[in-house]
Amino acid sequence: MLANGSEVTLGKPFISNTSVEAKVLKQARSRKVVVFKYKAKSKYRRKQGHRQNYTELEITKI
């Protein structure tokens, strides 16, 4: 989607002759998510952690 004031253009699936410039702010890992599985009355317990990688971007120019 591209908007110039009151003119709005929707891409199906993209808009030709347009570009987006972005600056990478940081590449990091998100907070830990704890995955805990258990089954009652059977002594089954599994604890596992997960951290997703992500890239934080700043859009500088459209």
N, C-alpha and C positions, 0 to 999 in steps of 0.2 A: 504494500500500500504506500502510495506517495501522495503527499498533500502540499499544494502550493497555495496558501491562503484559502480561497473558497473552492478551488479546483482540486478534486480528489480523483486519483487514478488507481484502479485495482488491477493487479496482475493475475493472469490466468495462464500458466502458473507464475510467470515473471513479467517484469516491465522491461522492454528493450531500451537501450541507450541510457541506462541508469547504473549507478554504482554506490556502494556504501564504504566509507573508510572508518576504521576502528583502531583504537589503541589498546594493547593488552596491558591491563593494570596489574594483574597477578595471576599466577597459576599455583593453585594450592589444593588442599584436601579439606572437605567439609567436616563437620562435627561427627563424632563416632555414633553410629546407630548400633544398639545392642540387640542381637537376635537371640531370643531365649526360647528353646523348645522343651517341653516336658510332657510326660504322660503320667497321669495320676495312678498311684498304686502299683507302679511297675519299676520304680527307681531309674527311669529314663530321663536324663537331663543333659542338654547341650547348650552351651553358651558360646556365641560367636559374635565378633565385632566386625563392622564394615565401615569404611570411609571412602566416599565417592570423590574422585578427582574432578575439578572444575576449573574453568578459565573465566576470569572476570574481565569484561570488555567495556570500553567507553566508546560510544559512537561519536565520531568527531565531525563527519561530513556526509551528507546524503546528496 
